Amino acid sequence: CLPQRRNDSVHFCRTLPENGFKSEDYDVFTVSGRTCIEEGDSLQLLSIVLDEKNQDIVRCMGWNLLPPLVQVLLKKESKDLPHCLAIFNYVLEVCRPKELLIGLLEQLEHDEPDTIAESLHLLLNPLQKVLLCLGVRKASSLGMALSSVLDQLCKLPVPMTKEQEEDDVFSLCRCCSEISSFIRPFVDEARPSGAHKDELRTELLKFCMQALSRVLLQVQLRDQETLPESPLRDFACSILLDLCAIGESLPALVHQPLLRHRPIPGFLEEEVCYPKESLACVAHLLFVHHLQADVFPSVYSPVYRLRANMEHICLLLSRTEESRIQKGLELYEKSLVRVEDCSLSVDLLEIKSFLSVPQNLVKVMTICPHHNLRTKGLKVFQLSIDKFNLEAKYTFFQLMLKTSNHSGVEGYVIKNIKNQIDSALKANGSNPWFAGLHLLPLLRSVLTLPDGPETDLLENMDRLMEALNLLRYLVIRDKVTENQTGIWTELYKIEDTFLKPLRVGVNMSRAHYERELHLTREDKKSKAKDPSVSVSVGDEQLPNMTKDTHIQALHSALHTFDMMESVLVRIEELIEVKDTRPPQN
């Protein structure tokens, strides 16, 4: 026998009036139907639902049965699965589309990745059928559905390795493929012109843009040689093709930063229609992965492409997420490699993005927690230097020395300056920017102590060592009688503003650290049972350091001062040997 509650539910369903049922009948029908499903009597419920006498109430109320039906279908274990599937399909066939849409979207809301993937797999096709039944007024409903679907897709973990994508361990690949199939009929419908078509294109454009920034910017796509079959790569291709199908031009999207203030029909702000991160993703897919590259004209020069991409690169490098930084570096590298060496003019440095990108690149090289990105950043930084012509290099070096605020970066710039001077000396006067009068202002920026003798030598070690090495190179390489670099004319100023204060600073720092070393050793002897020392940086207390580690750090600092002094002594010796200088101006 059935339990009494189930018998009551079945009895109610069978005795509902054919016409004129009351509003409270909705609740009773819902409870009764759900009870049948939950307590394993779906076969009897199926017979009631299919009964011709009950068609009116099923048409009006059947969508309320979706929650328990979907639960059974997701579990896939119930003996009632075939009956529930039949009820589910019948409800989809006879109920009103708008109510079905609401019911189906409610069943998409989950938080667990496995349930999310299974729900999308189960419900996308029914959702598509329901939306297609809405006729020409479906645009807003499609937009609501696409937003819900994308919200769920974004909860799925992204595969980080080739193996994870191949195995589709998080089902993201399957879901992306199914979503591509889901939107295809709507894209096809949006192709012809017409008022309602514009509304449909608007919703599809919003979805594509959100898919680019919220999904594809997180994903590391792999080329065909690495992964011949890649659903994620196919999804990216599908999004780009859909954009083209609804009337968007990929070149115009990439060049959007250069084509601002064009009217956007139906939108108040350009950023609402074309989010910057989405456009940056389009540029990355086109120029790094070469997806749909055949639709991109080849008439644009490499410099024009670089200019168009600089704002995309700037945006990506300004973010903190690893995926965005990596894509920014890749896009910058690909944009630069097509540009001829020594061809970028100094005029480009008047464009804001050509200054912002190096500044963001410095942050990547210095504070990014990922070693591979810091290394890649340095490689791209050098590549960008190589593309500037001589005047642009000169101006760029000046700007970086003023703005980088990092000793390691400044040291790297000084090393580049030394290489340019070496090339200029070999060129016998054909390079005026790194020899003669032009060079002196740059040398003054290099050979300086920001705080005089009180400059923190350890914090500025990289910059100071490269500056000393440059000065040593100059006094060795440039003969006093030729004075091609102007160093011998400027040397008396350099001695007063750089060499002498630096020697005082080295002596002061060495004395301070030798005293600190002596006190630490004495303290270690007297407090053998507590072999740790507290260290603070500013107001922040760092974890205790052992006495031995502290002593080792002090020895390392003293070694640094010895290195500086040895180069200083060598420079002084070289100056004495070449002490015959031209008259001072």
Backbone torsions as a table, in degrees:
resi	resn	phi	psi	omega
1	CYS	NA	145.7	173.1
2	LEU	-73.0	148.5	172.7
3	PRO	-57.7	155.0	-174.6
4	GLN	-58.4	-43.4	-177.6
5	ARG	-61.4	-39.9	-179.9
6	ARG	-68.2	-39.6	177.4
7	ASN	-61.0	-40.6	178.2
8	ASP	-62.9	-40.9	-179.0
9	SER	-63.3	-46.9	-179.5
10	VAL	-64.3	-41.3	179.2
11	HIS	-60.9	-42.1	179.6
12	PHE	-61.3	-47.2	-177.9
13	CYS	-58.9	-34.8	-176.2
14	ARG	-80.1	-19.1	-174.1
15	THR	-108.7	11.3	177.1
16	LEU	-63.5	140.3	179.8
17	PRO	-64.8	149.9	-178.7
18	GLU	-68.6	-34.8	-178.6
19	ASN	-136.5	155.1	172.0
20	GLY	72.2	29.8	177.7
21	PHE	-69.1	152.2	-174.0
22	LYS	-86.6	168.0	-178.2
23	SER	-64.0	-34.7	-179.3
24	GLU	-69.2	-14.9	177.2
25	ASP	-64.9	-27.0	178.6
26	TYR	-58.6	-50.2	-178.1
27	ASP	-64.3	-42.1	-178.5
28	VAL	-66.1	-41.3	178.3
29	PHE	-61.5	-44.4	-178.5
30	THR	-61.9	-48.2	-179.5
31	VAL	-63.4	-44.0	-178.3
32	SER	-64.2	-46.4	180.0
33	GLY	-63.2	-43.2	180.0
34	ARG	-64.7	-37.1	179.4
35	THR	-63.4	-42.3	177.6
36	CYS	-57.9	-44.0	-178.5
37	ILE	-67.9	-47.5	-175.1
38	GLU	-68.5	-27.4	-176.7
39	GLU	-104.2	16.9	169.3
40	GLY	81.5	22.2	179.8
41	ASP	-111.9	38.9	-176.3
42	SER	-67.7	-24.6	179.2
43	LEU	-65.2	-44.4	178.2
44	GLN	-66.6	-38.3	178.4
45	LEU	-63.0	-37.9	178.7
46	LEU	-60.9	-42.7	-179.4
47	SER	-65.9	-34.7	178.1
48	ILE	-69.1	-44.1	-178.5
49	VAL	-62.6	-37.6	-177.6
50	LEU	-81.1	-12.3	-178.0
51	ASP	-65.5	128.7	-178.6
52	GLU	-56.9	-31.7	-177.5
53	LYS	-66.2	-21.0	-173.9
54	ASN	-104.9	10.8	-172.8
55	GLN	-62.4	-37.7	-178.2
56	ASP	-63.9	-48.1	-177.5
57	ILE	-70.6	-34.8	176.6
58	VAL	-65.3	-41.3	179.5
59	ARG	-61.9	-36.9	-177.5
60	CYS	-84.1	-35.5	-170.3
61	MET	-115.6	-9.6	-172.0
62	GLY	-57.4	-31.6	-177.4
63	TRP	-63.6	-20.2	176.7
64	ASN	-68.8	-14.2	178.3
65	LEU	-82.8	-6.4	-176.2
66	LEU	-58.6	-45.8	-177.1
67	PRO	-55.1	-52.9	179.9
68	PRO	-69.0	-33.5	178.1
69	LEU	-62.0	-46.3	-179.3
70	VAL	-63.2	-38.0	178.2
71	GLN	-60.0	-44.1	178.8
72	VAL	-65.8	-44.0	-177.0
73	LEU	-66.3	-31.9	179.2
74	LEU	-73.2	-35.8	-178.4
75	LYS	-72.0	-32.8	175.0
76	LYS	61.5	15.5	-174.9
77	GLU	-113.2	-19.2	-172.8
78	SER	-70.4	144.0	175.3
79	LYS	-67.4	-19.1	179.5
80	ASP	-87.0	6.9	-176.1
81	LEU	-53.2	-46.9	-179.9
82	PRO	-62.2	-38.7	-179.6
83	HIS	-68.7	-41.7	179.4
84	CYS	-65.3	-37.5	178.3
85	LEU	-64.8	-38.8	178.6
86	ALA	-65.7	-43.0	177.5
87	ILE	-62.3	-44.7	-179.5
88	PHE	-56.5	-49.3	-178.1
89	ASN	-66.2	-36.6	-179.6
90	TYR	-69.4	-41.1	176.8
91	VAL	-59.8	-42.3	178.5
92	LEU	-62.9	-30.6	-176.6
93	GLU	-78.3	-37.2	-169.6
94	VAL	-106.2	-20.8	-175.7
95	CYS	-78.7	163.3	-178.2
96	ARG	-72.2	135.5	-173.3
97	PRO	-57.2	-42.0	-176.4
98	LYS	-62.9	-40.5	179.2
99	GLU	-70.6	-39.6	176.3
100	LEU	-60.5	-41.5	-180.0
101	LEU	-57.8	-46.9	179.8
102	ILE	-63.3	-44.6	-178.9
103	GLY	-63.3	-42.3	-179.8
104	LEU	-67.5	-42.2	-179.9
105	LEU	-64.2	-35.0	177.1
106	GLU	-62.9	-33.2	-178.0
107	GLN	-79.8	-6.7	176.3
108	LEU	-79.3	-20.7	-171.3
109	GLU	-73.7	105.3	176.5
110	HIS	-143.4	166.1	179.9
111	ASP	-118.6	-24.3	-179.6
112	GLU	-82.9	130.8	-176.7
113	PRO	-53.7	-42.4	-178.5
114	ASP	-63.1	-43.6	-179.5
115	THR	-68.3	-38.7	178.1
116	ILE	-58.4	-49.2	-176.9
117	ALA	-63.4	-43.1	-179.3
118	GLU	-67.9	-37.1	178.5
119	SER	-64.0	-44.5	177.8
120	LEU	-62.0	-42.6	-179.8
121	HIS	-61.2	-39.3	-178.2
122	LEU	-76.9	-38.6	-165.2
123	LEU	-102.5	-15.6	-176.5
124	LEU	-63.1	-45.3	-178.9
125	ASN	-64.0	-46.7	174.0
126	PRO	-58.2	-40.7	178.1
127	LEU	-59.7	-42.8	179.9
128	GLN	-60.9	-45.0	-179.6
129	LYS	-62.7	-42.6	-180.0
130	VAL	-63.2	-44.7	-179.3
131	LEU	-64.3	-38.1	179.8
132	LEU	-67.0	-20.6	178.2
133	CYS	-81.9	-7.7	-175.4
134	LEU	-81.2	-8.9	177.1
135	GLY	74.5	-151.9	-171.8
136	VAL	-74.3	-10.7	-177.2
137	ARG	-97.9	26.8	-171.7
138	LYS	-87.7	-7.6	-168.6
139	ALA	-56.7	-51.8	-177.5
140	SER	-65.1	-36.1	177.8
141	SER	-67.0	-39.8	176.5
142	LEU	-62.5	-42.8	179.0
143	GLY	-60.0	-42.0	178.7
144	MET	-64.5	-42.1	-179.8
145	ALA	-66.0	-44.7	-179.8
146	LEU	-63.5	-38.0	177.8
147	SER	-63.0	-44.3	179.5
148	SER	-65.3	-43.1	-180.0
149	VAL	-62.1	-44.6	-178.6
150	LEU	-67.2	-37.7	176.8
151	ASP	-58.3	-41.2	179.4
152	GLN	-70.7	-41.2	179.7
153	LEU	-59.5	-38.0	-177.4
154	CYS	-69.9	-13.6	177.9
155	LYS	-82.3	-14.1	-178.6
156	LEU	-77.8	135.8	177.4
157	PRO	-62.2	147.4	-179.4
158	VAL	-91.1	131.8	176.2
159	PRO	-64.6	129.9	-175.9
160	MET	-96.7	-20.0	-177.2
161	THR	-122.8	164.1	176.8
162	LYS	-59.8	-40.4	-178.5
163	GLU	-66.2	-39.5	178.7
164	GLN	-64.2	-37.1	178.3
165	GLU	-70.9	-40.5	179.3
166	GLU	-61.4	-43.2	-179.0
167	ASP	-82.9	-12.5	-178.2
168	ASP	48.8	53.4	-172.8
169	VAL	-63.7	-23.9	-178.4
170	PHE	-108.6	3.5	178.6
171	SER	65.1	12.0	178.1
172	LEU	-64.6	-39.1	-177.3
173	CYS	-63.3	-46.5	179.4
174	ARG	-61.5	-42.4	-178.7
175	CYS	-64.8	-40.0	178.5
176	CYS	-62.7	-41.5	178.8
177	SER	-63.5	-41.6	-178.8
178	GLU	-69.2	-34.7	177.9
179	ILE	-69.1	-36.2	176.0
180	SER	-60.0	-43.0	177.6
181	SER	-67.7	-34.6	-178.3
182	PHE	-61.2	-43.5	-174.1
183	ILE	-88.1	-8.2	-173.1
184	ARG	-58.6	-47.5	-179.2
185	PRO	-63.2	-28.8	179.4
186	PHE	-74.8	-35.7	174.6
187	VAL	-63.3	-44.4	178.7
188	ASP	-61.1	-39.6	-179.1
189	GLU	-68.3	-29.2	-175.5
190	ALA	-80.8	-7.0	-175.1
191	ARG	-64.4	-48.9	-179.2
192	PRO	-67.6	162.9	179.1
193	SER	-83.4	161.8	179.7
194	GLY	148.6	156.4	-174.9
195	ALA	-59.8	-50.0	-178.0
196	HIS	-69.7	-24.1	176.4
197	LYS	-67.6	-36.0	177.5
198	ASP	-62.1	-40.8	178.1
199	GLU	-64.8	-39.8	178.5
200	LEU	-65.0	-43.6	178.8
201	ARG	-62.4	-37.0	179.2
202	THR	-60.8	-45.8	-179.7
203	GLU	-67.1	-38.4	178.4
204	LEU	-68.0	-38.6	177.2
205	LEU	-62.1	-44.2	178.8
206	LYS	-60.1	-42.5	179.6
207	PHE	-63.4	-47.5	-178.8
208	CYS	-59.6	-43.6	-179.7
209	MET	-64.1	-40.4	178.8
210	GLN	-69.8	-36.6	177.3
211	ALA	-63.5	-37.3	178.5
212	LEU	-64.5	-49.3	-173.3
213	SER	-81.0	-32.8	-173.9
214	ARG	-94.5	-21.3	-178.9
215	VAL	-115.5	-60.7	-170.2
216	LEU	-70.4	-24.9	175.4
217	LEU	-71.1	-19.5	178.8
218	GLN	-86.1	-20.2	-169.8
219	VAL	-92.5	139.3	172.4
220	GLN	-97.6	101.4	-179.9
221	LEU	-73.2	147.8	178.7
222	ARG	-115.0	144.0	-176.4
223	ASP	-72.7	172.1	-173.0
224	GLN	-66.9	-30.8	178.8
225	GLU	-68.6	-37.4	179.5
226	THR	-76.1	-41.0	-177.6
227	LEU	-141.2	94.7	-175.5
228	PRO	-57.8	-41.1	179.5
229	GLU	-109.9	111.4	-177.5
230	SER	-133.7	103.6	176.8
231	PRO	-59.2	-32.0	179.8
232	LEU	-69.3	-39.5	175.8
233	ARG	-65.5	-39.7	177.6
234	ASP	-63.0	-38.5	178.8
235	PHE	-63.7	-41.9	177.9
236	ALA	-62.5	-43.6	177.7
237	CYS	-61.2	-41.8	-178.8
238	SER	-62.1	-41.6	179.1
239	ILE	-62.9	-43.6	179.4
240	LEU	-64.7	-40.9	178.7
241	LEU	-66.1	-38.3	178.3
242	ASP	-64.1	-39.3	176.7
243	LEU	-59.9	-44.6	178.2
244	CYS	-63.9	-39.3	-176.5
245	ALA	-65.7	-31.3	-179.2
246	ILE	-93.3	12.9	170.5
247	GLY	99.8	8.7	178.3
248	GLU	-89.3	140.0	177.7
249	SER	-95.6	122.0	-179.9
250	LEU	-62.1	-43.4	175.4
251	PRO	-58.2	-40.1	179.5
252	ALA	-65.7	-35.8	178.4
253	LEU	-65.9	-43.6	179.7
254	VAL	-65.3	-40.6	-175.6
255	HIS	-89.2	10.4	-178.9
256	GLN	-50.2	-41.7	178.9
257	PRO	-60.1	-26.0	179.4
258	LEU	-91.7	-6.5	-175.3
259	LEU	-122.7	36.7	-174.9
260	ARG	-65.2	162.4	174.4
261	HIS	69.4	18.8	170.8
262	ARG	-80.6	145.7	-175.3
263	PRO	-64.9	136.6	178.3
264	ILE	-113.9	102.6	-176.3
265	PRO	-64.2	131.9	174.8
266	GLY	88.4	-1.1	-178.8
267	PHE	-129.2	145.2	178.4
268	LEU	-81.7	-35.4	-176.2
269	GLU	-130.4	142.2	-179.7
270	GLU	-61.6	-38.1	-177.0
271	GLU	-64.2	-28.4	178.1
272	VAL	-67.8	-39.2	-178.0
273	CYS	-79.6	-40.9	-176.0
274	TYR	-127.6	80.6	179.7
275	PRO	-57.8	140.5	-173.7
276	LYS	-62.2	-39.6	179.8
277	GLU	-65.4	-34.7	178.7
278	SER	-66.1	-42.2	177.9
279	LEU	-65.5	-37.4	177.0
280	ALA	-63.0	-37.4	178.2
281	CYS	-66.6	-39.6	176.3
282	VAL	-59.0	-45.6	179.4
283	ALA	-60.9	-41.4	-179.2
284	HIS	-65.1	-42.9	179.8
285	LEU	-64.7	-37.6	-178.0
286	LEU	-73.5	-47.7	-169.0
287	PHE	-96.3	-21.9	178.0
288	VAL	-95.7	-46.8	-178.3
289	HIS	-98.4	-7.6	176.9
290	HIS	58.0	32.0	176.4
291	LEU	-74.6	132.6	-179.3
292	GLN	54.9	31.0	-178.3
293	ALA	-65.1	-20.8	-177.8
294	ASP	-68.7	-18.0	178.4
295	VAL	-91.1	-0.6	-178.1
296	PHE	-99.5	121.3	-176.9
297	PRO	-61.1	145.2	179.1
298	SER	-92.1	6.8	-176.0
299	VAL	-77.8	-18.3	-177.9
300	TYR	-73.3	134.7	179.9
301	SER	-73.6	156.0	177.6
302	PRO	-57.2	-35.1	-179.8
303	VAL	-69.0	-39.4	177.9
304	TYR	-64.5	-41.4	177.6
305	ARG	-63.0	-41.5	178.1
306	LEU	-60.8	-45.5	179.4
307	ARG	-59.3	-43.6	-179.5
308	ALA	-64.9	-35.5	-175.8
309	ASN	-83.3	-16.0	-173.4
310	MET	-60.4	-38.4	178.6
311	GLU	-70.1	-36.0	174.9
312	HIS	-63.0	-44.3	-179.8
313	ILE	-63.6	-43.3	-179.8
314	CYS	-59.4	-44.5	-179.8
315	LEU	-62.6	-47.0	-177.0
316	LEU	-65.7	-41.3	-178.8
317	LEU	-72.6	-17.5	179.6
318	SER	-81.7	-10.0	-179.1
319	ARG	-83.5	168.9	179.3
320	THR	-105.4	-16.1	-178.8
321	GLU	-69.9	136.7	-177.9
322	GLU	-57.5	-42.8	-176.7
323	SER	-62.1	-39.5	-179.0
324	ARG	-71.4	-43.1	178.7
325	ILE	-61.0	-44.5	-179.7
326	GLN	-61.1	-42.9	179.7
327	LYS	-67.4	-35.0	176.2
328	GLY	-63.2	-43.3	178.4
329	LEU	-65.0	-42.4	-179.9
330	GLU	-64.2	-42.8	-179.4
331	LEU	-67.0	-38.7	178.7
332	TYR	-65.2	-44.4	-179.9
333	GLU	-62.4	-47.3	-178.9
334	LYS	-65.0	-32.8	178.8
335	SER	-72.3	-31.3	-178.1
336	LEU	-81.0	-36.9	-171.7
337	VAL	-62.8	-25.6	179.5
338	ARG	-80.2	-13.8	-179.2
339	VAL	-85.1	137.3	179.9
340	GLU	-68.5	141.0	178.0
341	ASP	-58.3	144.5	175.8
342	CYS	58.5	33.1	-175.8
343	SER	-113.9	-16.1	-176.8
344	LEU	-80.8	127.1	-174.6
345	SER	-83.5	163.9	-179.3
346	VAL	-66.5	-22.4	179.6
347	ASP	-59.3	-31.3	-179.2
348	LEU	-63.4	-26.9	-179.7
349	LEU	-72.0	-6.5	173.2
350	GLU	-84.1	-10.8	177.5
351	ILE	-85.2	131.7	-172.6
352	LYS	-54.9	-43.1	-175.8
353	SER	-65.9	-27.4	179.7
354	PHE	-73.7	-13.0	172.5
355	LEU	-99.1	-35.8	-177.8
356	SER	-70.0	-39.2	-178.3
357	VAL	-61.1	-49.3	176.6
358	PRO	-59.5	-37.1	178.9
359	GLN	-65.2	-40.8	175.4
360	ASN	-68.3	-34.8	178.4
361	LEU	-64.9	-36.9	176.5
362	VAL	-60.8	-41.5	178.5
363	LYS	-63.6	-39.6	177.4
364	VAL	-62.8	-45.6	-176.7
365	MET	-67.4	-24.3	-170.6
366	THR	-110.9	-33.4	-174.6
367	ILE	-123.1	-3.5	177.7
368	CYS	-65.4	131.7	-176.7
369	PRO	-73.5	-9.8	-175.8
370	HIS	-99.0	117.9	-176.0
371	HIS	-60.0	-40.9	-177.7
372	ASN	-63.2	-34.3	178.7
373	LEU	-74.2	-36.8	176.5
374	ARG	-63.0	-42.8	179.3
375	THR	-64.3	-44.5	178.5
376	LYS	-63.3	-38.8	179.2
377	GLY	-59.9	-42.7	179.4
378	LEU	-64.5	-39.9	179.0
379	LYS	-62.2	-44.3	-179.1
380	VAL	-70.9	-34.3	176.9
381	PHE	-59.0	-46.2	178.4
382	GLN	-65.8	-39.0	178.4
383	LEU	-60.8	-39.3	179.3
384	SER	-66.0	-38.5	176.8
385	ILE	-61.5	-42.4	-177.1
386	ASP	-62.3	-25.5	-175.4
387	LYS	-83.3	-16.9	179.7
388	PHE	-77.3	147.4	171.5
389	ASN	-76.4	179.1	-170.4
390	LEU	-62.3	-46.0	-179.8
391	GLU	-63.3	-40.7	179.3
392	ALA	-66.4	-39.8	176.4
393	LYS	-58.9	-46.6	-179.0
394	TYR	-57.3	-49.2	-179.6
395	THR	-65.8	-39.8	-179.6
396	PHE	-62.8	-43.2	179.3
397	PHE	-61.6	-42.0	178.2
398	GLN	-60.1	-45.2	-179.2
399	LEU	-63.7	-42.0	-178.0
400	MET	-68.1	-36.3	177.5
401	LEU	-65.7	-29.7	-179.9
402	LYS	-83.2	-30.7	-167.3
403	THR	-112.9	-18.0	-171.8
404	SER	-70.4	-35.0	177.8
405	ASN	53.8	37.7	177.6
406	HIS	-146.0	124.0	-174.2
407	SER	-60.3	-41.0	-179.0
408	GLY	-64.1	-41.7	178.6
409	VAL	-67.2	-43.6	178.6
410	GLU	-61.8	-39.4	176.5
411	GLY	-61.9	-39.9	179.3
412	TYR	-66.1	-39.3	177.5
413	VAL	-64.0	-42.5	-179.9
414	ILE	-63.4	-37.6	176.8
415	LYS	-62.2	-39.3	176.1
416	ASN	-65.4	-38.3	177.7
417	ILE	-61.3	-43.3	178.6
418	LYS	-59.0	-42.7	179.3
419	ASN	-63.7	-39.0	178.7
420	GLN	-68.1	-37.9	176.9
421	ILE	-63.9	-41.8	179.4
422	ASP	-61.0	-42.1	178.1
423	SER	-65.3	-38.5	-179.4
424	ALA	-65.0	-40.8	-180.0
425	LEU	-66.5	-32.7	178.5
426	LYS	-76.6	-22.2	-176.1
427	ALA	-83.1	-4.0	175.6
428	ASN	54.9	52.1	171.3
429	GLY	92.0	-2.8	-179.3
430	SER	-85.5	0.5	178.4
431	ASN	-123.6	87.5	-173.1
432	PRO	-76.2	-15.8	-174.0
433	TRP	-77.7	-24.8	-178.2
434	PHE	-118.5	33.3	173.4
435	ALA	-156.6	158.5	174.8
436	GLY	67.3	-148.0	-171.8
437	LEU	-63.5	-36.0	179.8
438	HIS	-63.2	-33.3	-174.4
439	LEU	-71.6	-32.5	-171.5
440	LEU	-57.8	-45.0	177.4
441	PRO	-59.5	-35.3	178.6
442	LEU	-68.9	-40.5	177.7
443	LEU	-63.7	-37.0	177.9
444	ARG	-64.0	-33.9	177.5
445	SER	-70.3	-29.7	-178.8
446	VAL	-81.2	-49.0	-172.2
447	LEU	-90.5	72.9	-178.2
448	THR	-147.6	153.2	173.5
449	LEU	-112.3	118.7	-173.9
450	PRO	-59.8	-34.8	-178.5
451	ASP	-123.0	27.8	178.8
452	GLY	62.1	-148.5	-178.9
453	PRO	-60.4	-22.6	-179.3
454	GLU	-83.8	3.4	178.3
455	THR	-57.9	136.7	176.6
456	ASP	-70.8	103.7	-173.4
457	LEU	-70.1	-34.1	179.8
458	LEU	-70.0	-42.3	179.6
459	GLU	-65.4	-31.6	-178.1
460	ASN	-103.8	19.9	-173.3
461	MET	-58.0	-48.4	-175.9
462	ASP	-60.6	-44.3	179.7
463	ARG	-64.6	-46.9	-175.1
464	LEU	-66.6	-39.5	180.0
465	MET	-66.3	-40.8	178.0
466	GLU	-67.5	-36.3	177.8
467	ALA	-64.6	-42.7	177.9
468	LEU	-64.6	-40.9	178.2
469	ASN	-64.2	-36.7	177.1
470	LEU	-65.2	-45.3	-179.7
471	LEU	-63.3	-42.0	177.2
472	ARG	-60.3	-43.0	178.4
473	TYR	-60.0	-43.4	-176.6
474	LEU	-63.5	-44.4	-177.3
475	VAL	-72.9	-20.6	175.1
476	ILE	-83.1	-46.5	-169.9
477	ARG	-80.7	-35.2	-174.7
478	ASP	-97.3	116.5	-179.2
479	LYS	-70.6	145.7	-179.9
480	VAL	-59.0	-38.7	-176.1
481	THR	-72.0	-23.9	179.7
482	GLU	-95.2	-44.1	176.5
483	ASN	48.3	48.3	-176.6
484	GLN	-65.5	-32.1	-177.8
485	THR	-91.5	-10.7	-176.3
486	GLY	80.4	6.1	-174.8
487	ILE	-64.3	-35.5	-176.1
488	TRP	-74.4	-29.1	174.1
489	THR	-70.4	-34.1	-173.9
490	GLU	-91.2	-7.5	-167.5
491	LEU	-62.5	-35.1	-178.0
492	TYR	-64.9	-35.0	175.9
493	LYS	-69.3	-39.7	-179.6
494	ILE	-63.8	-38.7	178.3
495	GLU	-62.1	-42.0	-176.4
496	ASP	-73.8	-38.6	-172.6
497	THR	-97.0	-13.2	-175.1
498	PHE	-130.0	-57.6	-172.4
499	LEU	-67.5	-49.1	-177.9
500	LYS	-66.4	-46.8	175.7
501	PRO	-60.7	-34.8	179.7
502	LEU	-67.0	-40.7	178.0
503	ARG	-63.2	-42.8	176.9
504	VAL	-60.5	-43.7	179.7
505	GLY	-62.6	-41.5	178.1
506	VAL	-62.5	-45.0	-179.6
507	ASN	-64.0	-43.0	179.1
508	MET	-63.9	-44.6	-178.1
509	SER	-66.6	-41.7	179.6
510	ARG	-62.6	-43.8	-180.0
511	ALA	-61.0	-41.7	-179.9
512	HIS	-64.0	-45.1	-176.1
513	TYR	-74.3	-32.2	175.3
514	GLU	-65.2	-39.6	176.7
515	ARG	-64.9	-43.7	178.8
516	GLU	-61.7	-37.8	178.2
517	LEU	-65.6	-42.5	178.9
518	HIS	-62.1	-46.0	-178.7
519	LEU	-65.2	-39.1	180.0
520	THR	-65.6	-41.1	177.9
521	ARG	-63.4	-42.9	178.5
522	GLU	-64.6	-40.8	-180.0
523	ASP	-65.0	-35.8	178.8
524	LYS	-63.8	-39.6	179.8
525	LYS	-66.5	-40.6	-175.5
526	SER	-80.4	-20.2	-178.4
527	LYS	-127.0	57.6	-176.7
528	ALA	-63.5	-26.6	-177.6
529	LYS	-80.8	-13.2	179.2
530	ASP	-126.2	74.9	-171.6
531	PRO	-80.3	42.3	179.0
532	SER	-132.0	159.0	179.1
533	VAL	-137.6	141.0	179.2
534	SER	-87.0	142.8	-179.0
535	VAL	-130.7	136.5	177.6
536	SER	-126.7	147.3	174.1
537	VAL	-121.2	111.2	-172.4
538	GLY	64.7	-125.3	178.1
539	ASP	-97.3	1.4	-175.7
540	GLU	-95.5	125.7	178.7
541	GLN	-86.3	122.9	179.8
542	LEU	-89.5	161.9	176.9
543	PRO	-57.1	147.4	-178.0
544	ASN	-57.1	140.5	179.0
545	MET	-109.7	138.2	178.3
546	THR	-67.1	155.7	179.1
547	LYS	-58.9	-40.9	-179.2
548	ASP	-64.0	-40.3	177.8
549	THR	-65.5	-39.4	178.1
550	HIS	-63.8	-43.0	178.3
551	ILE	-62.2	-41.1	178.9
552	GLN	-62.6	-41.1	179.1
553	ALA	-64.6	-38.7	178.3
554	LEU	-66.0	-40.3	176.4
555	HIS	-61.8	-40.3	179.6
556	SER	-63.1	-41.2	178.4
557	ALA	-63.2	-44.5	179.1
558	LEU	-62.6	-35.6	177.4
559	HIS	-64.0	-39.1	177.5
560	THR	-60.9	-44.5	179.0
561	PHE	-63.5	-35.1	177.2
562	ASP	-64.2	-40.8	179.0
563	MET	-63.3	-45.3	178.9
564	MET	-60.1	-43.3	-177.6
565	GLU	-67.0	-37.2	-179.3
566	SER	-63.6	-39.7	177.8
567	VAL	-69.7	-39.6	176.8
568	LEU	-57.9	-46.9	-179.7
569	VAL	-61.1	-42.9	-179.3
570	ARG	-63.0	-40.7	179.1
571	ILE	-64.0	-43.5	178.9
572	GLU	-61.4	-39.7	178.1
573	GLU	-63.6	-43.4	-179.6
574	LEU	-64.6	-38.9	179.3
575	ILE	-65.0	-40.5	179.7
576	GLU	-63.3	-39.8	179.8
577	VAL	-64.7	-38.1	-178.2
578	LYS	-105.4	46.1	-169.7
579	ASP	-77.1	-6.4	178.3
580	THR	-82.6	102.0	-174.3
581	ARG	-109.2	155.5	174.4
582	PRO	-68.0	157.6	179.7
583	PRO	-56.7	145.2	178.9
584	GLN	-75.8	142.8	178.0
585	ASN	-76.3	NA	NA
